[in-house]
Amino acid sequence: MKAKVIFATITGNNEDVADIIVEGFEDHDVEVDKEEISISEVDELSDYDIVVLVPYTYDKGSLPEEGMDFFDDLETADLSGVVYGVAGSGDTYYGDDFGVAVDKFDATLAKTKATKGAENVKINLSPNAKDVEKLDAFVMALLAKVNG
């Protein structure tokens, strides 16, 4: 089984989130590729069983600038047969705009015919011990969906 974890980060928080997810997959003998969103190609995603996106939400609900081309390409992709999940950090300071990029990427992935494998996970700033538990459950849900 192969998984790809794609992240965008300014502060390093989302790379921490991505690393926790990667470690969770590796603990279950999944081959994992981790890549920063600006160098990721949407047309390569169908080579994977599981795709996880880890975007940050900037300011008041903005998507990561370095991920806009990827996001645009995703809108026309066909990822039939791929299981996906979205997790990412934000800042609760922004209220209703907290973690909006997670929801936007989820909605776009849903249009690709990929199968949602886990509920979205939103983390305030950097992951703490409870967040690690949520991310471990996230990985388990993705694996269960693929193996289901």
C-alpha positions as CSV (number, residue, x, y, z in Angstrom):
1,M,0.0,0.0,0.0
2,K,1.2,3.5,-0.9
3,A,0.3,6.8,0.6
4,K,1.2,10.4,-0.3
5,V,1.2,13.2,2.3
6,I,1.3,16.7,0.8
7,F,1.7,19.7,3.1
8,A,2.0,23.4,3.0
9,T,3.5,25.3,5.9
10,I,4.8,28.7,6.9
11,T,5.6,28.2,10.6
12,G,6.4,24.5,10.5
13,N,3.2,23.5,12.3
14,N,1.8,21.7,9.2
15,E,5.0,19.9,8.5
16,D,4.7,18.6,12.1
17,V,1.2,17.5,11.4
18,A,2.4,15.8,8.2
19,D,5.2,14.0,10.1
20,I,2.8,12.6,12.6
21,I,0.6,11.3,9.8
22,V,3.6,9.8,8.0
23,E,4.8,8.1,11.1
24,G,1.3,6.7,11.7
25,F,1.3,5.1,8.2
26,E,4.9,3.8,8.6
27,D,3.8,2.2,11.9
28,H,1.4,0.1,9.7
29,D,4.0,-0.7,7.1
30,V,2.6,1.7,4.5
31,E,5.0,3.1,2.0
32,V,4.8,6.9,2.3
33,D,5.9,9.8,0.2
34,K,5.9,13.2,1.9
35,E,6.1,16.3,-0.3
36,E,5.6,20.1,-0.1
37,I,2.6,21.3,-2.0
38,S,4.4,23.6,-4.4
39,I,6.4,20.7,-5.9
40,S,3.5,18.2,-6.0
41,E,1.8,17.2,-9.2
42,V,-1.9,16.4,-9.1
43,D,-1.5,14.0,-12.1
44,E,0.7,11.7,-9.9
45,L,-1.9,11.2,-7.1
46,S,-3.7,8.4,-8.9
47,D,-0.5,6.3,-8.3
48,Y,-1.4,6.1,-4.6
49,D,-3.9,4.2,-2.5
50,I,-4.2,7.1,0.0
51,V,-3.7,10.8,-0.5
52,V,-3.6,13.2,2.5
53,L,-3.5,17.0,2.1
54,V,-2.2,19.1,5.0
55,P,-2.9,22.8,4.1
56,Y,-2.7,25.7,6.5
57,T,-5.3,28.5,6.5
58,Y,-3.8,31.9,6.1
59,D,-5.4,35.0,7.6
60,K,-9.1,35.1,7.2
61,G,-9.7,31.8,5.3
62,S,-7.2,32.1,2.5
63,L,-5.6,29.1,1.0
64,P,-1.8,28.7,0.9
65,E,-0.5,30.8,-1.9
66,E,2.1,28.2,-2.8
67,G,-0.7,25.7,-3.2
68,M,-3.0,27.6,-5.6
69,D,-1.8,25.9,-8.8
70,F,-2.2,22.5,-7.1
71,F,-5.7,23.5,-5.9
72,D,-6.7,24.6,-9.4
73,D,-5.4,21.4,-11.0
74,L,-7.2,19.4,-8.4
75,E,-10.5,20.8,-9.5
76,T,-10.4,18.9,-12.8
77,A,-8.6,15.7,-11.6
78,D,-10.1,12.2,-11.6
79,L,-8.9,10.4,-8.6
80,S,-11.3,7.4,-8.7
81,G,-10.0,4.6,-6.5
82,V,-8.0,6.9,-4.3
83,V,-8.9,7.3,-0.6
84,Y,-8.3,10.8,0.8
85,G,-8.1,12.7,4.0
86,V,-7.5,16.4,4.9
87,A,-5.9,17.7,8.1
88,G,-4.3,21.0,8.9
89,S,-3.5,23.7,11.3
90,G,-4.9,27.1,11.7
91,D,-5.5,29.7,14.4
92,T,-8.7,29.8,16.4
93,Y,-8.1,33.5,16.7
94,Y,-9.8,33.8,13.3
95,G,-13.1,32.4,14.6
96,D,-15.3,31.1,11.8
97,D,-12.3,31.2,9.4
98,F,-10.4,28.7,11.6
99,G,-9.1,25.9,9.4
100,V,-11.2,26.9,6.3
101,A,-8.5,25.7,3.9
102,V,-9.0,22.1,5.3
103,D,-12.7,22.4,4.3
104,K,-12.0,23.9,0.9
105,F,-9.5,21.2,0.0
106,D,-11.9,18.5,1.2
107,A,-14.7,19.9,-1.0
108,T,-12.5,20.0,-4.0
109,L,-11.2,16.5,-3.4
110,A,-14.8,15.3,-3.1
111,K,-15.3,16.4,-6.7
112,T,-12.4,14.2,-8.0
113,K,-14.4,11.0,-7.5
114,A,-11.9,10.0,-4.7
115,T,-13.3,8.4,-1.6
116,K,-13.2,10.3,1.7
117,G,-11.6,8.0,4.2
118,A,-11.6,10.1,7.4
119,E,-13.2,13.1,8.9
120,N,-11.3,16.3,8.6
121,V,-8.9,17.2,11.4
122,K,-8.2,20.8,12.3
123,I,-5.5,21.7,14.7
124,N,-5.0,25.0,16.5
125,L,-1.4,26.1,15.8
126,S,1.0,23.2,16.6
127,P,-0.1,19.7,17.4
128,N,-0.3,18.7,21.1
129,A,-0.8,15.2,22.7
130,K,-4.5,15.2,22.1
131,D,-4.0,16.2,18.4
132,V,-1.5,13.3,18.0
133,E,-4.3,11.0,19.2
134,K,-6.8,12.6,16.7
135,L,-4.2,12.2,13.9
136,D,-3.6,8.6,14.8
137,A,-7.3,7.9,14.6
138,F,-7.4,9.8,11.3
139,V,-4.7,7.4,9.9
140,M,-6.5,4.4,11.2
141,A,-9.8,5.5,9.5
142,L,-8.0,6.0,6.2
143,L,-6.4,2.5,6.5
144,A,-9.8,1.0,7.4
145,K,-11.4,2.6,4.4
146,V,-8.7,1.2,2.0
147,N,-8.9,-2.2,3.6
148,G,-12.7,-2.1,4.1
